[in-house]
Amino acid sequence: MAREKTQQQQRRRPGGPQGQIRRRNCFFCKEHIAEIDYKNVNQLRRYISEKGKIRSRRITGACRRHQVQIAQAVKRAREMALLPYVAEGSDERGGGGRRDRGDRGDRGER
């Protein structure tokens, strides 16, 4: 019985005795920004990963309304060629295990 209680206490999330989790506030709500402009590329780059993907709400800390606007603005900026669809140098792959297709081994030329 005592052993079960100690295991339950260990499974709780860290963050203090009450288990409070620090909540990230939306940057746009703090600054009272109603609409996100797709032409503000420097601001939109904060919400794109190194590979060019749009980051999630969990990572950005934006509220639902502004996250939808961020995604829409990023897509518009990509369409207008202000932002890239993928990161530069994406043709270099990180050792995926495949050999170069030019190397056919001992099969010779056909």
Secondary structure as UniProt FT lines:
FT   HELIX           2..10
FT   TURN            17..18
FT   HELIX           27..30
FT   TURN            31..32
FT   TURN            38..39
FT   HELIX           41..44
FT   HELIX           45..47
FT   TURN            50..51
FT   HELIX           57..60
FT   HELIX           64..79
FT   TURN            80..81
FT   TURN            88..91
FT   TURN            101..102
FT   TURN            105..106
//
